[in-house]
């Protein structure tokens, strides 16, 4: 009988999963959730060119605050951890990796 997602064995995470793969998923999801701030910062940078360091400070602060809010939220970590465990369980059952979505290059 295969362990279910809720079993202790199935929820044991390797170092690389805890410190690399789940944080990567968190970053991807946070970028999606903060997409309005990502777009505002990107637009500001494109519009101002070299002066972006000075002129886009407010957009940069708003983007950092949004992303940091997600990165430091324990509930968001748990949500991403459960999503990762579900993906891992599906991969182990089927052997088929989940398709990686390509992010726009402007991000």
N, C-alpha and C positions, 0 to 999 in steps of 0.2 A: 504494500500500500504506500503510495507516494505521500509525502508530508504536504499538508495544506498550507496556505499562506499564513495562517494563524499559528502554526506550530513554532516552537522555539527554534528548531533546527532551520526552518525556512526563513526565520527572521534574523538569524545570525549574519552579521555583515563583516566582510573582510575590510582591512584597513583601506584599500584602494576604493572600495565602495563608499565607505563613510566619509573619507577625506577628499575623494576626487569625483567619483561618478554622481553621487547625490548632490554635492555642491554645484556640479556642472548642470544638472537638471534644474536646480534652484535658479541659477543664473539665466538659463534659457526661459524658464517660466516667468521670472521677474521682468525680463526684458519685454516679454509679451504683455504683462500686466502694467508695465510702465511705458507702453509704446507711445502714448501721446507725448511724454516727456522726452523720449528718445528722438521722436520726430522733430520736436521743437528745438532740441539741442543740435541735431543734424542740420536742420534748416538754417539756424543761426550761424553755424560754422560755415556752411556753403555760401551764405549771403555775405559774410564779413571777411572771409579769407584769412590773411595773416593776423588780423586784429582780433581773431576769435578768442584769444586768451583773455583779453580785456572786455570785449563786448558781449561775450556769452556766459558771463559769470553766473547770472541769475538762472539761466536755463541749466547750466552745469550743476548748480546747487540743488535745484529742484529734482534733477535726474538722480543725483547721488543720494538725496534724501529718500526718494521713492525706492531705489534699489536697496539701500541699506536697511530700510524698514522691513523689506522682505527677507534679506539675508540674516537679520538678527531675530526674526520671529520664530520661536520654537514650534509653534503650531504649523507654520509654513514648512519648516524642516520635516516635521512628521508627515505632513501631506505629501511632500515630495518623496520621502522615504517609502511610504506605502505605495505610491505610484511606481517607484523603482522596483520594489519587491514584486509587484504585480507583473511588471514587464519581464523581470527575471524569471518568475515562475512560468509565464507564458513561453518564454524562450526555451526554458528547460523542458517543457512539455512538448513543444513542437519542433524545436531546433531552428526555427525561423526567426531571425532578428527583426525587431521592429524597424520600419523604414525611418531613416534619419531625415528630418525635414531640413531643407536648405534655408538658411536665413539670408535675407537680402545682404548684399555686400556692403551697403551703406551703414550697417549697424556696426 
